[in-house]
Amino acid sequence: MRTKNYVSRRDFLRLGATAAAGAALTACQPRVITEQVAVTEEVVVKETVVVEKEGETVIEERVVTATPPAQINAEITVWHQDWDGLNRILAWATGAFGEKEPGVDVSLVPIGYGDLVAKLLPAVAAGNEGDVNYLYTDWVSATDISQVFLDITELAGGRSALEERFYPAALTAVDAPEGKVYYYPYISGLTDCVFCLDTDDFSAAGADWEKWADLRVVIEDCKKVTKIDESGKMTHASWSIKSFGGLLAAIMWQLGGTPFDRETSTFKYNSEEGIAALQFLHDIVYEHRLFDWDFVTDYFQDIANDQLSMVNDGAWTYSVFLNNYDLNMAAIPIPMHPDATENVLSPSPIGSWALSKRLSENSAGLDASMAFVDTIMSVDGQLQAMDFYSGSLMSPEVYADPRIEETQYGAVSKRCAEAVWPIARYPLHHVANPQSLYTEIERALTNEISLQEALANVDEQMQGLEDTALERLNQ
């Protein structure tokens, strides 16, 4: 059976995405497997309907042709972070997009990180932000995101389609109403989820980082690397814990606690699990002596100067080390606490793309903006990032592409992403700037105040910010 239909441009884009993705077979449940078999003046899609019925498999096939709509004619503005890597990606994307959509005029507006943080939300309130906007998810955690950016859920094919396209946990970095999605998850450094280590230091000490089963084993191997002279002064540190926010939360979850109870909107750092998690980090400094606050001042330079061997600041640091220093490095997903009852890691905020709500009244602009983001988020587009960035992408399809191994940092990124995202969790509080968390925990880890006092301060200060945000959001 052959039928022919006209589809809107957004449906046409979704049709192509669905055809590429396909579907898995499930017993006793009909499934449609789509295969794009030709693209000329019309797209031809073969659909195979598979039904398991009374012990027999029934297969029906049909071919559907869809005539693409006319070329888009529009002007769109893209606000993005002025970062060398992202500038390179967008230069490629603009060229590739221009070949497909010559009728769209794309204006790129690079903005420095600090200026973009300060400018984006006020611009949204004033209605003069970009049509396409780059942001980090923590920038909108204290807002009602449904009032900030366009709901892309149905435009992108529905929540289930988005969860097939991206790791589902990457869609949960911001509290959103009714399971809706308002951003395309793009990149993450995986801060506090990945060790970056000098392999020469560990090999020389007889430590095998490839066999780290849990953090107890990590500590024992780090002891082999640490050097302390006869006077008790540290001359080489093994593990810098100067990054700890996500790691503290992850260990709390692993031990059966939670940093934030969503049902009651209450912070619970000052709890049995919170104290145990913070004690674990404190012991790294004072009981195991793997790190010294006065000795480690700049971990990039300290590793380059052979004063430090490992940091837990994320997969993104791997490419920075290799781009700037002549070192043999490895990036390893952080193992669990030895007493963990659940495998959990807590990634850093996600670099994302979001669309202006103004586009709901501009059909051509919406089509152009979605098509441009689809170019960036295509497999070809995301592979561009892997030649200079070792952090994580959020698309399993990219890591399934064999070309990932041909990029400079693709193999490292894949290893980390595939280990972290299936167990990733976000606290989903509404505190945009949790600086009090970092300040109070560092005071405890430098012995300025007790562990319990630090955690009590965190709960009090974070709770005040949360209550203020909720009061504002519920008005």
C-alpha positions as CSV (number, residue, x, y, z in Angstrom):
1,M,0.0,0.0,0.0
2,R,1.4,3.4,-0.9
3,T,0.0,6.7,0.3
4,K,1.2,10.2,-0.2
5,N,0.7,13.1,2.2
6,Y,1.8,16.7,2.7
7,V,3.4,17.3,6.0
8,S,4.3,20.5,7.9
9,R,8.0,21.3,8.1
10,R,8.1,20.4,11.8
11,D,6.3,17.1,11.1
12,F,8.7,16.5,8.3
13,L,11.7,17.1,10.5
14,R,10.3,14.7,13.1
15,L,9.5,12.1,10.4
16,G,13.2,12.1,9.4
17,A,14.3,11.8,13.1
18,T,11.9,9.0,13.7
19,A,13.0,7.2,10.5
20,A,16.6,7.3,11.6
21,A,15.9,6.2,15.2
22,G,13.5,3.2,14.6
23,A,11.9,1.3,17.4
24,A,12.5,-1.9,19.4
25,L,10.2,-5.0,19.3
26,T,8.1,-5.8,22.3
27,A,6.2,-9.1,22.6
28,C,2.4,-8.8,22.4
29,Q,2.6,-5.2,21.6
30,P,2.4,-3.7,18.0
31,R,5.4,-1.7,17.0
32,V,6.2,0.3,13.9
33,I,9.7,0.2,12.6
34,T,10.3,3.0,10.1
35,E,13.1,3.1,7.6
36,Q,13.9,6.1,5.4
37,V,14.6,4.6,2.0
38,A,14.9,7.6,-0.3
39,V,15.2,11.3,-0.1
40,T,14.6,13.2,-3.4
41,E,11.8,15.6,-4.0
42,E,9.8,13.6,-1.5
43,V,10.8,11.5,1.5
44,V,9.9,7.9,1.2
45,V,9.4,6.0,4.5
46,K,8.8,2.2,4.8
47,E,6.8,1.3,7.8
48,T,6.9,-2.3,9.1
49,V,4.1,-3.1,11.6
50,V,5.0,-6.1,13.8
51,V,2.3,-7.7,16.0
52,E,2.8,-10.8,18.2
53,K,-0.7,-12.4,18.2
54,E,-1.7,-15.9,19.6
55,G,1.9,-17.1,19.3
56,E,2.4,-15.9,15.8
57,T,4.1,-12.9,14.4
58,V,2.1,-10.9,11.9
59,I,4.1,-8.4,9.7
60,E,2.5,-5.8,7.5
61,E,4.5,-3.3,5.4
62,R,3.4,0.0,3.9
63,V,5.3,2.8,2.2
64,V,4.4,6.4,3.0
65,T,5.7,9.3,0.9
66,A,5.7,12.8,2.3
67,T,6.3,15.9,0.2
68,P,8.6,18.3,2.0
69,P,7.3,21.8,2.5
70,A,8.7,24.8,0.7
71,Q,12.1,26.3,1.8
72,I,12.0,28.4,4.9
73,N,12.5,32.1,4.6
74,A,13.3,33.7,8.0
75,E,15.8,35.5,10.1
76,I,16.9,34.1,13.4
77,T,19.3,35.3,16.1
78,V,21.4,32.9,18.2
79,W,22.8,33.9,21.5
80,H,25.6,31.8,22.7
81,Q,28.6,31.7,25.1
82,D,31.7,33.2,23.6
83,W,33.8,30.1,24.0
84,D,36.4,29.0,21.4
85,G,35.0,25.4,21.2
86,L,31.4,26.5,20.9
87,N,32.4,29.2,18.3
88,R,33.9,26.4,16.2
89,I,30.9,24.2,16.5
90,L,28.6,27.1,15.4
91,A,30.8,28.0,12.5
92,W,30.4,24.5,11.2
93,A,26.7,24.4,12.0
94,T,26.0,27.7,10.3
95,G,27.7,26.5,7.1
96,A,26.0,23.1,7.1
97,F,22.6,24.7,7.9
98,G,23.1,27.3,5.1
99,E,23.4,24.5,2.5
100,K,20.1,23.0,3.6
101,E,18.2,26.2,4.3
102,P,19.6,29.0,2.1
103,G,16.6,31.1,2.8
104,V,17.4,31.5,6.6
105,D,19.6,34.3,7.7
106,V,21.3,33.2,11.0
107,S,22.9,35.9,13.1
108,L,25.3,34.6,15.7
109,V,25.7,36.7,18.9
110,P,28.7,35.6,21.0
111,I,28.5,36.7,24.6
112,G,31.0,36.1,27.4
113,Y,29.9,33.7,30.2
114,G,29.5,36.4,32.9
115,D,27.7,38.7,30.6
116,L,25.4,36.0,29.3
117,V,24.5,34.9,32.8
118,A,23.6,38.5,33.7
119,K,21.9,39.3,30.5
120,L,19.8,36.3,29.5
121,L,16.9,36.3,32.0
122,P,16.4,40.1,32.0
123,A,16.3,39.9,28.2
124,V,13.7,37.2,28.3
125,A,11.6,39.4,30.6
126,A,12.0,42.3,28.2
127,G,11.2,40.1,25.2
128,N,14.5,40.7,23.3
129,E,16.5,37.6,23.9
130,G,17.7,35.5,21.0
131,D,15.5,33.1,19.1
132,V,17.9,30.3,20.0
133,N,19.7,30.7,23.3
134,Y,22.6,28.8,24.9
135,L,22.4,28.5,28.7
136,Y,23.4,26.3,31.7
137,T,20.5,24.7,33.5
138,D,21.4,26.1,36.9
139,W,20.7,29.6,35.5
140,V,17.0,28.8,35.4
141,S,16.6,26.5,38.4
142,A,15.1,29.3,40.5
143,T,12.5,30.2,37.9
144,D,9.4,28.8,36.5
145,I,11.0,27.6,33.3
146,S,7.6,27.3,31.5
147,Q,7.5,31.1,31.7
148,V,11.0,31.6,30.4
149,F,11.4,29.4,27.3
150,L,9.2,27.6,24.8
151,D,7.8,24.2,25.5
152,I,9.5,21.9,23.0
153,T,8.0,18.6,24.2
154,E,5.5,18.1,21.4
155,L,7.5,20.0,18.8
156,A,10.3,17.5,19.3
157,G,8.0,14.5,19.0
158,G,6.9,14.0,22.7
159,R,8.6,13.2,25.9
160,S,9.2,9.6,25.0
161,A,10.9,10.6,21.7
162,L,13.2,13.0,23.7
163,E,14.0,10.3,26.2
164,E,15.1,8.0,23.3
165,R,17.1,10.8,21.8
166,F,18.9,11.9,25.0
167,Y,19.8,10.2,28.3
168,P,16.5,10.6,30.3
169,A,18.4,11.9,33.4
170,A,19.7,14.9,31.3
171,L,16.1,16.1,30.9
172,T,15.7,16.3,34.7
173,A,18.3,19.0,35.5
174,V,15.5,21.6,36.0
175,D,12.2,21.2,37.8
176,A,9.5,21.5,35.0
177,P,5.7,21.2,35.2
178,E,3.9,18.0,34.1
179,G,6.9,16.3,32.6
180,K,7.4,19.0,29.9
181,V,10.8,19.8,28.4
182,Y,12.1,23.3,27.7
183,Y,15.7,22.7,26.6
184,Y,17.8,20.5,24.5
185,P,20.6,19.0,26.7
186,Y,23.9,19.5,24.9
187,I,27.1,19.2,26.9
188,S,28.2,18.7,30.5
189,G,31.7,18.6,32.1
190,L,30.5,15.9,34.6
191,T,32.1,17.8,37.5
192,D,32.4,15.6,40.6
193,C,31.6,12.5,38.5
194,V,34.9,11.8,36.9
195,F,38.5,11.5,38.1
196,C,41.2,12.9,35.8
197,L,44.6,11.4,36.8
198,D,48.3,11.3,35.8
199,T,48.7,7.6,34.8
200,D,52.5,7.8,35.1
201,D,52.3,8.6,38.8
202,F,49.9,5.8,39.6
203,S,51.8,3.2,37.5
204,A,55.1,4.1,39.1
205,A,53.5,3.5,42.5
206,G,52.1,0.1,41.4
207,A,48.5,1.3,41.5
208,D,46.0,0.1,38.9
209,W,43.4,2.7,38.4
210,E,41.6,0.4,35.9
211,K,40.5,-1.9,38.7
212,W,39.1,0.6,41.2
213,A,36.0,-1.1,42.5
214,D,35.1,1.5,45.1
215,L,36.4,4.6,46.8
216,R,38.2,2.6,49.5
217,V,40.4,1.1,46.8
218,V,41.0,4.5,45.4
219,I,42.2,5.8,48.8
220,E,44.6,2.9,49.2
221,D,46.1,3.4,45.8
222,C,46.3,7.2,46.4
223,K,48.3,6.5,49.6
224,K,50.9,4.8,47.4
225,V,51.2,8.0,45.4
226,T,51.3,10.6,48.2
227,K,54.7,11.7,49.4
228,I,55.4,13.2,52.8
229,D,59.0,14.0,53.9
230,E,60.6,13.2,57.2
231,S,59.4,16.4,58.8
232,G,55.8,15.6,58.0
233,K,55.6,18.1,55.1
234,M,53.7,17.0,52.0
235,T,55.8,17.0,48.9
236,H,53.4,15.3,46.5
237,A,49.6,15.1,46.8
238,S,47.6,12.4,45.2
239,W,43.9,13.5,45.2
240,S,42.7,17.1,45.3
241,I,39.1,17.4,46.6
242,K,38.8,21.2,45.9
243,S,35.7,20.3,44.0
244,F,33.1,18.5,46.2
245,G,29.6,19.8,45.8
246,G,28.2,17.1,43.6
247,L,30.4,14.4,45.2
248,L,29.0,15.2,48.6
249,A,25.4,14.9,47.4
250,A,26.2,11.7,45.5
251,I,27.7,10.0,48.5
252,M,24.6,11.0,50.6
253,W,22.4,9.3,48.0
254,Q,24.7,6.3,47.9
255,L,24.3,5.9,51.7
256,G,20.5,6.1,51.6
257,G,20.1,9.8,52.4
258,T,19.2,12.8,50.3
259,P,20.5,16.3,50.2
260,F,17.0,17.7,49.3
261,D,13.6,16.2,50.0
262,R,11.4,17.3,47.1
263,E,8.2,16.2,48.8
264,T,8.7,18.6,51.7
265,S,11.1,21.1,49.9
266,T,13.5,20.6,52.7
267,F,17.3,20.4,52.7
268,K,18.8,17.5,54.7
269,Y,22.5,17.9,54.6
270,N,22.6,17.9,58.4
271,S,21.6,14.3,58.7
272,E,23.3,11.0,59.5
273,E,24.1,10.4,55.8
274,G,25.3,14.0,55.3
275,I,27.7,13.8,58.3
276,A,29.0,10.5,57.1
277,A,29.6,11.8,53.5
278,L,31.3,14.9,54.8
279,Q,33.4,12.9,57.2
280,F,34.5,10.7,54.3
281,L,35.8,13.9,52.5
282,H,37.4,15.2,55.7
283,D,39.3,11.9,56.2
284,I,40.8,12.2,52.8
285,V,42.6,15.4,54.0
286,Y,43.4,14.6,57.6
287,E,43.3,10.9,58.2
288,H,44.6,9.6,54.9
289,R,46.6,12.7,54.1
290,L,46.1,12.6,50.4
291,F,45.7,16.4,50.0
292,D,46.8,19.6,51.8
293,W,45.0,22.9,51.3
294,D,48.2,24.9,51.5
295,F,50.2,22.6,49.2
296,V,47.6,22.4,46.3
297,T,46.7,25.9,45.1
298,D,46.1,25.5,41.3
299,Y,45.5,21.9,40.4
300,F,46.2,22.3,36.7
301,Q,49.6,23.8,37.3
302,D,50.2,21.5,40.3
303,I,49.7,18.4,38.1
304,A,51.9,19.9,35.4
305,N,54.6,20.5,38.0
306,D,54.4,16.9,39.4
307,Q,53.0,18.1,42.7
308,L,49.6,16.5,42.3
309,S,48.3,13.3,40.6
310,M,44.5,13.4,40.5
311,V,41.4,15.7,40.6
312,N,37.7,14.9,40.6
313,D,36.6,18.0,38.7
314,G,35.1,16.2,35.7
315,A,35.7,14.8,32.3
316,W,36.2,18.2,30.8
317,T,39.5,18.6,32.5
318,Y,41.0,15.7,30.4
319,S,41.2,17.8,27.2
320,V,42.4,20.9,29.1
321,F,45.3,18.9,30.5
322,L,46.2,17.3,27.1
323,N,45.8,20.6,25.2
324,N,48.2,22.5,27.6
325,Y,50.7,20.0,29.0
326,D,52.8,17.0,27.9
327,L,51.2,14.5,30.3
328,N,49.8,10.9,30.2
329,M,46.3,11.3,31.6
330,A,43.2,9.1,32.0
331,A,39.6,10.0,32.8
332,I,37.8,7.5,35.0
333,P,34.2,7.6,36.3
334,I,34.2,7.9,40.1
335,P,33.5,4.6,41.8
336,M,30.9,4.3,44.6
337,H,31.4,4.7,48.3
338,P,32.4,1.3,49.9
339,D,29.1,1.3,51.9
340,A,26.9,2.4,49.0
341,T,23.4,0.9,48.8
342,E,22.6,2.5,45.5
343,N,24.7,3.6,42.5
344,V,24.2,7.3,42.1
345,L,26.3,10.2,40.7
346,S,25.4,13.9,40.6
347,P,26.5,15.7,37.4
348,S,27.1,19.4,37.0
349,P,24.6,21.7,35.3
350,I,24.1,21.1,31.6
351,G,25.0,23.4,28.7
352,S,21.7,23.6,26.8
353,W,19.8,25.2,23.9
354,A,16.4,26.8,24.5
355,L,13.9,28.6,22.2
356,S,12.3,31.9,22.8
357,K,8.6,31.9,23.6
358,R,8.1,34.6,21.0
359,L,8.5,31.9,18.3
360,S,5.0,30.5,19.2
361,E,3.7,33.5,17.1
362,N,6.3,33.2,14.3
363,S,5.9,29.9,12.4
364,A,8.7,30.5,10.0
365,G,11.1,31.6,12.8
366,L,10.1,28.6,14.8
367,D,10.7,26.2,11.9
368,A,14.1,27.9,11.2
369,S,15.1,27.8,14.9
370,M,14.2,24.2,15.4
371,A,16.0,23.2,12.2
372,F,19.1,25.1,13.3
373,V,19.1,23.4,16.7
374,D,18.6,20.1,15.0
375,T,21.7,20.8,12.9
376,I,23.7,21.4,16.1
377,M,22.2,18.4,17.8
378,S,22.6,16.0,14.8
379,V,25.2,13.3,15.1
380,D,27.5,15.1,12.7
381,G,27.0,18.3,14.7
382,Q,27.8,16.8,18.0
383,L,30.8,14.9,16.7
384,Q,32.3,18.3,16.0
385,A,32.7,18.9,19.7
386,M,34.7,15.7,20.3
387,D,37.8,17.0,18.5
388,F,38.5,19.6,21.3
389,Y,36.1,18.8,24.2
390,S,36.3,15.8,26.5
391,G,33.2,16.4,28.5
392,S,29.9,14.6,28.0
393,L,27.3,14.8,25.3
394,M,23.8,13.6,26.2
395,S,23.0,11.7,23.1
396,P,23.5,7.9,23.1
397,E,23.2,7.9,19.3
398,V,26.4,9.9,19.0
399,Y,28.3,7.4,21.1
400,A,26.9,4.5,19.1
401,D,28.3,6.0,15.9
402,P,31.6,4.4,15.1
403,R,33.0,7.7,14.0
404,I,33.2,8.7,17.7
405,E,36.4,6.7,18.0
406,E,38.0,8.7,15.2
407,T,37.6,12.0,17.1
408,Q,40.3,13.2,19.5
409,Y,38.3,12.9,22.7
410,G,35.4,10.8,21.7
411,A,36.5,7.5,23.3
412,V,37.1,9.2,26.7
413,S,33.9,11.1,26.5
414,K,32.0,7.9,25.7
415,R,33.5,6.0,28.5
416,C,32.5,8.6,31.0
417,A,29.1,9.5,29.6
418,E,27.9,5.8,29.4
419,A,29.0,5.2,33.0
420,V,27.5,8.4,34.5
421,W,24.2,9.1,32.8
422,P,22.4,5.8,33.5
423,I,22.9,6.5,37.3
424,A,22.8,10.3,37.2
425,R,20.5,12.2,39.6
426,Y,19.8,15.9,40.2
427,P,18.4,17.3,43.5
428,L,15.9,19.6,41.7
429,H,15.9,22.3,44.3
430,H,15.2,25.9,43.3
431,V,18.5,27.5,44.5
432,A,20.2,29.2,41.5
433,N,23.5,29.9,43.3
434,P,24.4,27.4,46.0
435,Q,27.5,29.3,47.0
436,S,26.7,28.9,50.7
437,L,27.0,25.1,50.2
438,Y,30.6,25.4,48.9
439,T,31.6,28.0,51.5
440,E,30.4,26.2,54.5
441,I,31.7,22.8,53.4
442,E,35.1,24.3,52.7
443,R,35.1,25.8,56.2
444,A,34.5,22.3,57.6
445,L,37.2,20.8,55.4
446,T,39.7,23.4,56.5
447,N,38.8,22.8,60.2
448,E,37.4,26.3,60.6
449,I,34.1,24.9,62.0
450,S,32.8,21.4,62.8
451,L,31.2,19.1,60.3
452,Q,27.8,19.3,61.9
453,E,27.9,23.1,62.2
454,A,28.8,23.4,58.5
455,L,25.9,21.2,57.5
456,A,23.5,23.0,59.8
457,N,24.6,26.3,58.2
458,V,24.1,24.8,54.7
459,D,20.6,23.6,55.5
460,E,19.6,27.0,57.0
461,Q,21.0,29.1,54.3
462,M,19.9,26.9,51.4
463,Q,16.4,26.6,52.9
464,G,16.1,30.4,53.1
465,L,16.9,30.6,49.4
466,E,14.5,27.8,48.5
467,D,11.6,29.3,50.5
468,T,12.1,32.7,48.9
469,A,12.2,31.1,45.4
470,L,9.0,29.0,46.1
471,E,7.2,32.0,47.5
472,R,8.0,34.0,44.3
473,L,7.1,31.1,42.0
474,N,3.7,30.4,43.8
475,Q,2.6,34.0,43.7
